[in-house]
Amino acid sequence: MKIANEWKEYKILDMAEGQKLEQWGEIILARPDPQIIWKDKSAPEKWKEINATYHRSKTGGGAWEFKKKMPKAWQVHYKNLTFNIKPMGFKHTGLFPEQAVNWDWIIHKIQSSKREIKVLNLFAYTGGATVACLSAGASVCHVDSSKGMTTWAKENVVSSNLQDKPVRFIIDDVVKFVNREIRRGNQYDAIIMDPPSYGRGAKGEVWQFENNIYELVELCSKVLSKNPLFFLINSYTTGISSTVLENILRITIDKKYKGKLECGEIGLPMVNSKLVLPCGIFARWER
């Protein structure tokens, strides 16, 4: 497992009864997580300091309960990157801190390549990977079907003082966009994707991970340059093994370019503990 253990402004303070107690800068949030199936709290006193708790509804969805005064939005920093945080619908904050392990790897790959790298970031959300790539010196095409998330990504780029870097923001269905790039003859040296388990595109296009991921990776192989640097897939889809993702990359990307493959879990450590929260899976190919 790759563990995101280099955060200074994000911490998991405790985990119990289906909830993780997190500190984001000065703000403490409690959010549900299905992986936390044990009941014993390690630091019960910390739960009294909560600013807000997200409660799931038995009928679906849920709502935030604000217990202490807190800003509507604030910032956290990871190394030289800055991200804007705010509680939003369905428990999210606009950032997945475990992705820091992928950001570090991406930055290292780009900087050590010693050449200009053009990155395609698909299902790019609020742009964590986009900011990481820009900070490393790459140019980025950021694609997401949500206008709101894309606006948020632009804010993160500005907050990280990267607004003068070469980035293109596209609000569109990922599959339709990649097909257009194939027709245009546009190519990329690196591809990042973090597909949802289920979703709808800008015009109602349906995405279902297990039905569509293989075809998408195969499609994306057609926009890779002659000398690609890497291909990274991240997923939070339950029931899918990281080995499945590696197999897909082996059948598609590695078959054509020959390189190194790796897969596994990503996770977050709990402070003052040996407990680690599993947060998703990854597979990556590199030249």
C-alpha positions in Angstrom: 0.0 0.0 0.0 1.1 3.5 -0.8 0.5 5.7 2.2 0.1 9.5 2.0 2.2 10.3 5.1 3.8 13.6 4.1 0.9 15.9 5.0 1.4 18.8 7.4 -2.0 20.4 7.3 -4.2 17.2 7.0 -4.5 14.5 9.7 -6.8 11.6 10.6 -7.2 12.1 14.3 -9.3 9.0 15.0 -11.5 6.4 13.3 -14.5 4.6 14.8 -18.1 3.6 14.2 -18.1 4.3 10.5 -16.7 7.8 10.9 -13.2 9.4 10.3 -12.2 12.4 12.4 -10.1 14.6 10.2 -8.2 17.9 10.8 -8.0 20.1 7.7 -5.8 23.0 8.8 -7.6 24.3 11.8 -10.9 22.8 11.0 -12.0 19.4 12.4 -14.6 17.4 10.4 -16.2 14.0 11.0 -17.2 12.2 7.8 -18.5 8.7 7.1 -16.3 6.0 5.6 -17.5 2.4 4.9 -14.1 0.9 5.6 -14.3 1.9 9.3 -16.3 -1.1 10.7 -14.7 -1.1 14.2 -16.3 0.7 17.2 -13.5 1.6 19.6 -12.4 5.2 19.6 -8.6 5.7 20.2 -9.0 9.4 21.1 -12.5 10.0 22.4 -11.7 13.5 23.7 -10.9 14.6 20.1 -14.5 14.1 19.1 -15.6 16.9 21.3 -13.7 19.4 19.1 -15.6 18.8 15.9 -16.6 21.8 13.7 -18.9 19.8 11.5 -20.2 16.3 11.1 -21.7 14.8 8.0 -24.7 12.5 8.7 -25.9 10.0 6.2 -29.6 9.6 5.6 -31.2 6.2 5.7 -33.1 7.3 2.5 -30.0 8.3 0.7 -27.8 11.4 0.7 -27.3 13.2 3.9 -26.5 16.6 5.4 -23.8 18.5 7.4 -24.4 19.4 11.1 -22.3 22.4 12.0 -21.4 22.4 15.7 -18.8 25.2 15.9 -18.3 28.4 13.9 -16.2 27.8 10.8 -15.5 29.5 7.5 -17.5 28.5 4.4 -14.2 27.8 2.7 -10.5 27.7 3.6 -7.2 26.5 2.3 -4.8 23.6 3.0 -1.3 23.2 1.6 0.6 20.1 0.5 4.3 21.0 0.0 4.1 23.8 -2.6 0.5 23.1 -3.6 -2.5 25.0 -2.3 -6.1 23.7 -2.3 -9.4 25.3 -1.5 -11.6 23.3 0.8 -15.3 23.6 1.6 -18.0 21.1 2.9 -20.2 20.1 -0.1 -23.0 17.7 -0.8 -22.5 14.0 -0.1 -19.8 14.4 2.5 -17.1 15.7 0.1 -14.6 18.6 0.7 -13.3 19.0 -2.8 -10.0 17.1 -2.1 -9.0 13.5 -1.7 -5.8 13.8 0.5 -4.7 10.2 -0.2 -4.0 11.3 -3.7 -0.9 13.0 -2.5 0.9 9.7 -3.2 -0.1 10.0 -6.8 0.9 13.7 -7.0 4.4 12.9 -5.6 4.9 10.2 -8.2 3.6 12.3 -11.1 5.8 15.3 -10.1 8.9 13.0 -9.9 8.2 11.4 -13.3 7.7 14.8 -15.0 10.7 16.5 -13.4 13.0 13.5 -14.0 12.0 13.3 -17.7 14.1 16.4 -18.5 11.7 17.2 -21.4 8.5 18.9 -22.2 5.6 16.8 -21.1 2.0 17.2 -22.3 -0.6 15.6 -19.8 -4.2 14.7 -20.4 -6.1 14.6 -17.0 -9.5 12.9 -17.4 -12.4 13.0 -14.8 -10.1 15.7 -13.4 -12.5 17.0 -10.6 -11.1 19.9 -8.7 -7.7 19.5 -10.3 -5.4 18.0 -7.6 -3.4 16.2 -10.3 -3.6 19.2 -12.7 -2.0 21.4 -10.1 0.7 18.8 -9.4 1.5 18.4 -13.1 1.7 22.2 -13.6 3.9 22.6 -10.6 6.3 20.0 -12.1 6.5 22.0 -15.4 4.1 20.0 -17.6 1.3 21.4 -19.8 -2.1 20.0 -18.9 -5.5 19.4 -20.6 -8.0 19.2 -17.8 -11.3 17.4 -18.7 -14.4 17.1 -16.5 -18.1 17.2 -17.3 -18.9 19.4 -14.3 -18.7 23.2 -14.8 -18.7 23.7 -11.0 -15.7 21.3 -10.4 -13.8 22.9 -13.3 -14.3 26.4 -11.8 -13.0 25.0 -8.5 -10.0 23.5 -10.3 -9.2 26.9 -11.8 -9.3 28.4 -8.3 -6.8 25.8 -7.1 -4.5 26.6 -10.0 -4.6 30.3 -9.1 -4.2 29.6 -5.3 -1.1 27.6 -6.1 0.2 30.6 -8.2 0.3 28.5 -11.4 -2.2 30.6 -13.4 0.5 31.5 -15.9 1.3 27.8 -16.7 0.0 26.1 -19.8 -3.4 24.6 -18.9 -6.5 24.1 -20.9 -9.9 23.4 -19.2 -12.5 21.4 -21.0 -16.0 20.8 -19.8 -17.2 17.8 -21.7 -17.9 14.1 -21.7 -14.5 12.3 -21.5 -15.2 9.7 -24.2 -16.5 12.3 -26.7 -13.5 14.5 -26.0 -10.9 11.8 -26.5 -12.6 10.7 -29.8 -12.3 14.3 -31.0 -8.6 14.5 -30.0 -8.0 11.3 -32.1 -9.6 12.9 -35.1 -7.6 16.1 -34.6 -4.4 14.1 -34.3 -3.6 15.6 -30.8 -1.3 13.5 -28.7 -0.2 13.4 -25.0 2.9 12.1 -23.2 1.0 11.2 -20.1 -2.6 10.3 -19.2 -4.2 10.4 -15.8 -7.7 9.2 -15.1 -9.8 8.9 -11.9 -13.2 7.6 -13.3 -16.3 7.5 -11.1 -18.1 4.2 -10.4 -21.1 5.7 -12.1 -21.8 9.1 -13.6 -23.4 11.2 -16.3 -21.6 13.4 -18.8 -22.4 17.0 -19.8 -25.2 15.9 -22.0 -26.5 12.9 -20.0 -24.0 10.3 -21.2 -24.0 7.3 -18.9 -20.6 6.1 -17.4 -20.4 2.8 -15.5 -16.9 1.8 -14.5 -16.9 -1.9 -15.0 -18.6 -1.6 -18.4 -16.6 1.3 -19.8 -13.1 1.4 -18.3 -11.4 -1.1 -20.7 -12.8 0.7 -23.8 -11.7 4.1 -22.5 -8.1 3.0 -21.8 -8.0 1.4 -25.2 -9.3 4.6 -26.7 -6.8 6.7 -24.8 -3.9 4.6 -26.2 -4.7 6.2 -29.5 -3.8 9.7 -28.2 -0.5 8.7 -26.6 2.7 10.1 -28.2 5.4 7.9 -29.7 7.4 8.3 -26.5 4.9 8.3 -23.6 6.0 8.9 -20.0 3.2 7.3 -17.9 -0.4 6.2 -17.7 -2.1 6.4 -14.3 -5.6 5.0 -13.3 -7.0 5.7 -9.9 -10.3 4.2 -8.7 -12.7 4.1 -5.8 -15.0 1.6 -7.3 -15.8 -1.1 -4.8 -15.4 -4.7 -5.9 -12.7 -3.9 -8.4 -9.1 -5.1 -7.7 -6.1 -3.0 -8.5 -4.8 -6.1 -10.4 -7.8 -5.7 -12.8 -6.6 -2.2 -13.6 -3.0 -3.5 -14.1 -4.3 -6.2 -16.4 -6.1 -3.6 -18.5 -2.9 -1.5 -18.8 -0.9 -4.6 -19.7 -3.3 -5.6 -22.4 -3.5 -2.1 -23.9 -0.7 0.2 -23.1 2.2 -2.1 -22.2 1.4 -4.4 -25.2 2.1 -1.4 -27.5 4.9 0.5 -25.7 6.6 -2.0 -23.2 7.4 -0.6 -19.8 7.0 -1.1 -16.1 3.6 -1.8 -14.4 2.6 -1.4 -10.8 -0.7 -1.6 -8.9 -2.0 -1.5 -5.3 -3.9 0.4 -2.7 -3.5 3.9 -1.5 -4.2 4.9 2.1 -4.1 7.5 4.9 -2.4 7.0 8.3 -4.0 7.8 11.6 -1.9 10.0 13.9 -0.3 8.3 16.9 -1.3 4.9 15.7 -0.4 2.0 13.4 -3.9 2.2 11.8 -4.1 3.0 8.1 -7.4 3.8 6.3 -7.5 2.2 2.8 -8.8 4.8 0.4 -8.8 3.4 -3.1 -6.7 1.6 -5.7 -4.3 2.5 -8.5 -2.5 1.0 -11.4 0.3 2.8 -13.3 2.4 2.2 -16.4 5.7 4.0 -16.9 8.2 3.9 -19.7 
